[in-house]
Amino acid sequence: MKPLKDFIRPEAGIKYVLTDIDDTLTSNGKLESEAYAAMWKLHDAGIRVIPVTGRPAGWCDMIIRQWPVDAVIGENGAFAYFFEDSQLKSFVHPSVADGESIKKLENIYATVKEEIPLVRRARDQFARIYDLAIDFNEDPPKLGYQTAVKIRDICEEFGAEAKISSIHVNTWFGNYSKRDTAILFMKERYGLSEDEFMEQAVFCGDSPNDEPMFGYLPISFAVANILDFRDILKNEPAFVASKRGGKGFVEIASKLI
């Protein structure tokens, strides 16, 4: 990881900014005016902003309608929402689980709850279609990262995928990730080959569940809270901002315009 001040914008410019939401765009759970304005500045500069998040379908429906974004990839890669000819459309990863497999997530939650009684479903679970989100750090009590690792390990024992964000452990059945869906969606929606995607896009994140994107795109950024996880990261971002959360995103956006 290099400091953000060392980043030099490519001569050809950047056309797409893919970004995590929680603790990347937000600060202490809030989307502050400066970070929201930074998205508008990118939008007004002709740079397409695409959130890539673990947040649920219900949130993503609101985001694509109300934020200055061109698309949104949700539930860690299960789907993408975008507008085409004023119509809201969806792209669903071909490996998302069927209804019977999704029901198995309840068995996972029951086991996690039995072994770690203080865990709870994320408050946004009602708005989810394809995954289960287990809260360890959004609402109190805050259970700590080692608890999140234990939750992830239990999920994986069931054969499910599981990723740790800064607030939740997300688990699902299906062979996809933020990276996998981003690659497919950018080809489907914008006609980009993988080489073109890597040349024209950057990613911004903050935590271990962003590693697939950090490891894939040559130009990737993180806000300063990524340093909390430095000892466990296998794929680091190329550049790190000096500030945490949304203030770090503002720093990054200013270097891209």
ABEGO torsion letter per residue (X at the ends): XBBAAABBBBAAEBABBBBBABGAABBGGBBBAAAAAAAAAAAAAGBBBBBBBABBAAAAAAAAAABBBABBBBGGGABBBBBBGGBBBBBBBAABBBAAAAAAAAAAAAAAAAABAABBBBAAAAABAABBBBBAAABOBBAEAAAAAAAAAAAAAAGBBBBBBAABBBBBBEBBBAAAAAAAAAAAAAGBBAAAAAAABBBBBABAAAAAAAAABABBBBBAAAAAAAAABABBBABBBABBEAAAAAAAAAAAX
